Amino acid sequence: MIHWLRRARRLFDRDPYMVVGYRSYGSAQRVLVRGRAMENEGITPAGEDDSIWRNLVNSYRRIEADPLPNAVVRATVGGATVEITADDEGFFTEWVDLPAPIAATAGWVPIRLELVSPTAGAAKVSSQAEALLAPPTARFITISDIDDTVLQSHVTSLVQAFRTVLLGNARTRLPFPGVAAFYRALHGGASGAEQNPVFYVSSSPWNLYDLLVDFFDSSIVCASLTFAGS
């Protein structure tokens, strides 16, 4: 029923298409490509002075975002180009083998994504994703939860949790005191220059991905690290 309603809406919906690339990881020989093909709902960048109404509108747009079922996305990374077919919710995930090894010191590896099908008229729809390669200096990897570990989400209170998600934004959500320094210390290691990767997992829906990434990038909790997703 839901899929039928979505198909009916697309007959009249004029929202442009977009491809969202998710941060991922890889090795010198292969890279994980992740993302979602969907309609662009026009979510505006977060600001510290945004009104509750603006935050609520952006939250609604995230929740009601329409996927592009079975979209075909072309991914180019490290000299390799593959076409990936998304699932019925527009999500795509695939390991891409590289024709030649990437230097272990590469750090963030860029991934170009281009929507092949469905088409959006004459305009090309493309975006960038990136994958993290652990450098040879790394001694360990940290895997951390987000909700009520790094970010004050109030998941034990349903009312407070909904208020935080729906009426706030990435600039109003707060990390726990001392978290930024702690994770930077893990990243730096004993020498301060180890660049140990930190991966984050969350039970939040992928619709909140942009909010979480914006939070990490703006709060200096770990702007140089990666969000692995759920």
N, C-alpha and C positions, 0 to 999 in steps of 0.2 A: 504494500500500500504506500509506504513512504517513498520507495523508488518511483512508483507511478506518479505520485504528486510532484516529485522533483522533475521528472521528465515533462510533465504538463507545464510547470513553471518556466522551464527553459524555453518553451515556445514563445513566451511573452517577455522573458527576462532579458534585459539589455546590458547587464553587467559585463565588463570585459573579462577576459581570461587571464590567469596568472599561474606561474609555477613557483612554488615555495621550496627552496632548497634547505634541508636540515643539516646542521653540523654533524659530522660523523668521524670516522677514524679509519686507519688502514695501516699497511706495511709498505715496505719498499717494492713488493711484488703485486699487491692488489689493494683496491680502495673500495670502501662501502659507499654506495650512492643512495641517498634517501631524500624523499621529498613528497610533495603533494601537488597535484594539478587541480585547480579550483577556480571559481569565479572570484573576481576582485571586488570585495564589498566596500572598498574605500575606507579602511580603518586608518584613522589619523594618528600621527606620532604623539606619544604621551608627553605631557608637560606637568611640572610641579603645581601649576595654578589651574589645571583643568577642573571644570565644574563637575559636580556629581552627575549632572545630566549628560555631559559629553562622555564621561566614563561609562555610563549606562548604555548609551548609544553604541559605543565601540564594543562593549561586551555583547550586546545583542547581535551586532554584525559578526562577531566571532562565532557565536553559537549557531546562527542561521546560515553560515557560509555553505554555499552549494559546491559539492565536488564535481569533477569531470570524470564520470565512470569510464574505465577502460581507456583512458587517454594514453597516447603514445608520446613519450618524452625521449629526446636524444641527449645523451650525456657524453661529454668529452672531458677526459682527464688523463694526464700523463701520456699523451699521444694515442690513447685508445678512444674509440667512439662506438657507443652501443645504443640501441633503441630499447627502451624499457616500457612495458605495458603496465599501467596502473590497475589497481583492483577497483571494485565497484564503488569505493569511497574516495577514489582519486589518489590513494597512497601508492608509492612505488619504492621498492627496496631491491638492490641488486649489488652483488660483489662484481667488480670489474677488474679483470686481470690486465696488467700493464705490459706493453711490448718490451719495455726496458725498465730495469729497477730505478726507482727514484732515490736520490741521495738521502741517507738517514737524517741528515741535518736540514731537510726541507721544511720541517715544521708544518705550517698550514699549507695544504695542497689545494689549489683552486679547481673547481669543477664547474664547467659551463653546462647549463640546462636549457634546452629549447623545446617548446611544445610543437610536436609534429602533427598531432591529431587530437581533438578537433581543431580546426583552424579558426582564427579570429579575423577573417577577412584578409586584407592585404598586409596588415601589421604582423610582424614577427613577435612572438612572446618568448622571452628568454630571461634567465636570471643566473645568479651565481650561488653555488654551495661551496663548502670547504670540508676537507678531512684532515684530521690531525695525525701526524706520524711522530711517534715517540722518538726523541733524539737519543743518541748513544750515551749521553750523560745521565739519562734517567735511571734511577735505581729502583723505583717502585711506582705503582699506579694506585690512585685513591678512587674509590667508587663511593659516592655519597648520595643520600636521599636529599630532597629539597624541602618538602613541606614540614614545617616545624622542626627543621634541623638547621637549615641555612635561612630560610624565609619564614617569617611569622605568618602562618596560614590559618591558625585557629581551627584545624581540622576536627578537633574534639567538640566544637560547638557549631552545629549546622547553620544556625542563624548568622553567627559571626563570620563563618567561612564564606557564606553566600554574599554577605555585605562586603567582605574584603575583595572578593573576586569581581563582583558586579559593579561596585561603586568606586573602586580604587583603580590605580594603574601602576605601571612599573616604577614610577617616580614616587609614589606614595606608600608603596609596600616596603616594609622594613626588615633588614636582616637582624639577626640577634647580635647583641653587643660582642665585639671581639672576633666575630666570625671571619671578617675580611682578613684580618691579620693572621688568623690561624690557617686559612686556606692558602694564603700567599706563602706562609712558612712551609706548608706541605709541598707546594709547587717548587719552591726554591731548594728544599732539602738542607742537609747539613752545611753545604758550601754556599748556599744561596743562589747557585747557578745550575742546579741539576735539571730544572725544567721537567719535573715529574708530572705526568698528565693527571688531571682530575676529571672524572666523568660523573655526571649527575643523572639520576633517574628520578622519575616522578610518576605518580598515578594520575596526574592531571591529564585531561584530554589534549590531543594535539592542537585543538583550536586555540589553546592558550600558549602555544609555542613562542609566538612573537613577543608576548608579554614577559615570559620567563627570560628569554634571551636579552630583551631590553633591560630587565631588572639586573641581570648579571653584568651587563656591559656598563650600566650607569652607576651601579652601586660599588664598583671596584672590588666586589667580592672575589671575582676571578675573571676579569675582562679578557685575559689572554688564554683562557682555558676552553673547555668544550662542554656542550650540553648533549648528552647521549640520548636522552629521551626515555620513554617507558617501553 
